[in-house]
Amino acid sequence: MGRKRAVKFGPRIIDLDILLIDDLIIETELLSVPHPALPQRKFALIPLDEVAPDLLHPVEKKSISQLLAGCNDELVVQKISASAS
């Protein structure tokens, strides 16, 4: 996509965060898996908890439900339901 950054954390065409890949741990200059901020982000933990509450975080050694219960993120996360058209 040939991304050219004008502003750090500014708008972009696409932004994909790799949260987890099984129990894989990757630490390189360009990629960290699991995503290092996952335990602090309710917007990622809440939907992940809905589909895989018992999934174990390979670094924290806690389930997604446990991470969510201990998350201090004050961000309000609102679920948006798809409406039938």
URRAHU-V664703 format. One record per backbone hydrogen bond with DSSP energy under -1.0 kcal/mol. NH is the residue of the N-H (numbers start at 1). CO is the residue of the C=O. Records with the same first field share a line. If there is no record, write none. Layout:
# URRAHU-V664703
NH=CO ; CO
This chain:
# URRAHU-V664703
10=7
24=21
26=33
28=31
33=26
35=19
38=35
40=37
41=38
44=41
45=41
46=42
48=44
49=45
50=46
51=47
52=48
55=52
57=62
61=57
64=55
65=53
67=63
68=64
69=65
70=66
71=68
